[in-house]
Amino acid sequence: MEKQRIYLRALELEDYKRIHQFRLNDDVAYGYGGIKRFVSTENEKKWVENKIFDKVNVTAAICIKETNLIIGLIFLTEIDNHNRNAQCPIFIGDQDYIGKGYAKEAKILMLKYAFLERGLTRIFDKVLEDNVASVKLHESCGYKKEGILRKSKFKNGEFKNEIIFGMLKDEYCKLYINEI
């Protein structure tokens, strides 16, 4: 990997303002797994506060090194310490940074944390089949397509398929161990 342009950090309460801006963008919100919600700034603030104090899941801000600007979020959720796997959703919320490789950098950093710091063995993601950018992201990171959840998400008035992507620790190490 080239010189890293981003870093991951813990959320701070004031981040809610920036995150709320991301949520207002319909193009960004489409990739979220859930239904569209109308979220007040106070609700967003509470959501960020809950993430800050969550001792189970991991939520990290994706920030530009040069400016410290938050451009998105990345998560480790559904952490199963017994079976050593977790889900790793991501989104870039700032339109100026979409499609420029920042999501891939963030994924690789979070995978490093998940595999080498947390001792996990498998990371998976569920991606809407028609979310072409997210499908390409996972493929470019080296994830393997593991299956399809047929008509598993209701979005924009219709049921959509989700692709399950997975990456194993040994696959990650073969691809990235010399780059970290």
C-alpha positions as CSV (number, residue, x, y, z in Angstrom):
1,M,0.0,0.0,0.0
2,E,1.2,3.5,-0.7
3,K,1.7,6.1,2.0
4,Q,-1.3,6.1,4.2
5,R,-3.5,9.2,3.8
6,I,-5.9,8.4,6.6
7,Y,-5.9,7.2,10.2
8,L,-8.6,5.7,12.4
9,R,-9.5,7.1,15.8
10,A,-12.1,6.8,18.6
11,L,-15.2,9.0,18.3
12,E,-15.4,12.2,20.2
13,L,-18.8,13.6,21.2
14,E,-18.5,16.7,18.9
15,D,-18.2,14.3,16.0
16,Y,-22.0,14.1,15.9
17,K,-22.2,17.3,13.9
18,R,-20.2,15.9,11.0
19,I,-21.8,12.4,11.2
20,H,-25.2,14.0,11.0
21,Q,-24.2,15.7,7.8
22,F,-23.3,12.3,6.3
23,R,-26.7,10.9,7.3
24,L,-28.5,13.6,5.4
25,N,-27.0,12.5,2.1
26,D,-29.4,10.0,0.4
27,D,-26.7,8.5,-1.8
28,V,-24.6,7.7,1.3
29,A,-27.6,6.5,3.3
30,Y,-28.6,4.0,0.6
31,G,-25.7,1.8,1.5
32,Y,-26.8,1.6,5.2
33,G,-28.2,-1.7,6.1
34,G,-31.4,-0.4,7.8
35,I,-34.3,1.7,6.8
36,K,-34.0,5.4,6.1
37,R,-34.5,7.4,9.3
38,F,-35.0,11.1,10.0
39,V,-32.5,11.8,12.7
40,S,-32.3,14.9,14.7
41,T,-28.9,16.4,15.8
42,E,-29.8,15.5,19.4
43,N,-30.5,11.9,18.4
44,E,-27.2,11.8,16.5
45,K,-25.4,13.1,19.5
46,K,-26.9,10.4,21.7
47,W,-25.9,7.8,19.0
48,V,-22.3,9.0,19.1
49,E,-22.3,9.0,22.9
50,N,-23.6,5.4,22.9
51,K,-20.8,4.4,20.5
52,I,-18.2,6.1,22.6
53,F,-19.2,4.0,25.7
54,D,-19.9,0.7,23.8
55,K,-17.5,-1.8,25.3
56,V,-18.5,-4.6,22.9
57,N,-18.4,-3.1,19.4
58,V,-15.8,-0.9,17.8
59,T,-16.6,2.4,16.0
60,A,-13.8,4.4,14.5
61,A,-13.7,7.7,12.7
62,I,-11.9,7.7,9.4
63,C,-9.8,10.9,9.3
64,I,-7.5,12.5,6.7
65,K,-4.0,12.8,8.1
66,E,-3.3,16.3,6.8
67,T,-6.4,18.0,8.1
68,N,-7.9,15.6,10.8
69,L,-11.2,15.9,8.9
70,I,-13.6,13.0,9.5
71,I,-14.7,11.5,6.1
72,G,-16.5,8.4,7.3
73,L,-16.9,5.6,9.9
74,I,-15.8,2.0,10.1
75,F,-17.0,-0.6,12.6
76,L,-16.4,-4.0,14.1
77,T,-19.8,-5.4,15.0
78,E,-21.3,-8.8,15.8
79,I,-18.0,-9.6,17.4
80,D,-18.0,-13.3,18.4
81,N,-14.9,-13.9,20.5
82,H,-15.5,-17.6,20.8
83,N,-15.6,-18.2,17.1
84,R,-13.2,-15.2,16.5
85,N,-15.2,-13.4,13.8
86,A,-16.9,-10.1,13.3
87,Q,-18.6,-7.9,10.8
88,C,-16.8,-4.8,9.4
89,P,-19.2,-2.2,7.9
90,I,-17.8,1.0,6.5
91,F,-19.0,4.2,4.9
92,I,-17.4,7.3,3.5
93,G,-19.8,10.1,4.2
94,D,-18.0,13.0,2.6
95,Q,-18.8,13.0,-1.2
96,D,-15.4,14.7,-1.9
97,Y,-13.6,11.5,-0.7
98,I,-15.8,8.8,-2.3
99,G,-14.2,6.7,-5.1
100,K,-10.6,7.7,-4.3
101,G,-9.3,4.7,-2.3
102,Y,-9.9,6.0,1.2
103,A,-12.4,3.2,2.0
104,K,-9.9,0.6,1.0
105,E,-7.2,2.2,3.2
106,A,-9.6,2.2,6.1
107,K,-10.7,-1.4,5.6
108,I,-7.0,-2.5,5.5
109,L,-6.3,-0.6,8.7
110,M,-9.4,-2.1,10.5
111,L,-8.5,-5.6,9.2
112,K,-5.1,-5.2,10.7
113,Y,-6.6,-4.2,14.0
114,A,-9.1,-7.1,13.9
115,F,-6.7,-9.8,12.9
116,L,-3.4,-8.7,14.6
117,E,-4.6,-6.9,17.7
118,R,-8.0,-8.5,18.5
119,G,-6.9,-12.0,17.3
120,L,-10.0,-12.6,15.1
121,T,-9.8,-15.2,12.4
122,R,-12.7,-14.1,10.0
123,I,-14.2,-10.8,9.0
124,F,-17.4,-10.7,7.0
125,D,-19.6,-8.0,5.5
126,K,-23.1,-7.9,4.0
127,V,-23.3,-5.7,0.9
128,L,-26.4,-4.8,-1.1
129,E,-25.9,-6.6,-4.4
130,D,-26.7,-3.4,-6.4
131,N,-24.2,-1.3,-4.3
132,V,-21.6,-1.6,-7.1
133,A,-19.0,0.6,-5.3
134,S,-19.1,-1.5,-2.1
135,V,-18.9,-4.8,-4.1
136,K,-15.8,-3.4,-5.9
137,L,-14.3,-2.3,-2.6
138,H,-14.6,-5.7,-1.0
139,E,-13.3,-7.4,-4.1
140,S,-10.3,-5.0,-4.3
141,C,-9.5,-5.6,-0.7
142,G,-9.3,-9.4,-1.3
143,Y,-12.6,-10.5,0.3
144,K,-14.1,-13.6,-1.1
145,K,-17.8,-13.9,-2.0
146,E,-19.3,-16.5,0.3
147,G,-22.9,-16.4,-0.6
148,I,-26.1,-14.5,-1.3
149,L,-28.9,-13.6,1.1
150,R,-31.8,-13.5,-1.3
151,K,-34.2,-10.6,-0.9
152,S,-32.9,-9.9,2.6
153,K,-33.2,-6.1,2.7
154,F,-36.1,-3.9,1.9
155,K,-34.8,-0.7,0.3
156,N,-36.6,1.9,-1.9
157,G,-39.8,-0.1,-2.0
158,E,-38.4,-3.5,-3.0
159,F,-36.5,-6.4,-1.6
160,K,-32.8,-6.6,-2.4
161,N,-30.2,-9.3,-2.3
162,E,-27.2,-9.0,-0.1
163,I,-23.8,-10.5,-0.9
164,I,-21.8,-12.0,2.0
165,F,-18.1,-11.3,1.7
166,G,-15.5,-12.8,4.0
167,M,-11.8,-12.5,4.6
168,L,-9.7,-14.9,6.7
169,K,-6.7,-13.9,8.7
170,D,-4.3,-16.0,6.6
171,E,-5.7,-14.4,3.4
172,Y,-5.1,-11.0,4.9
173,C,-1.6,-11.8,5.9
174,K,-0.7,-13.1,2.4
175,L,-2.0,-9.9,0.9
176,Y,-0.9,-7.2,3.3
177,I,1.6,-8.4,5.9
178,N,4.5,-6.8,4.0
179,E,2.6,-3.5,3.7
180,I,1.8,-2.8,7.3
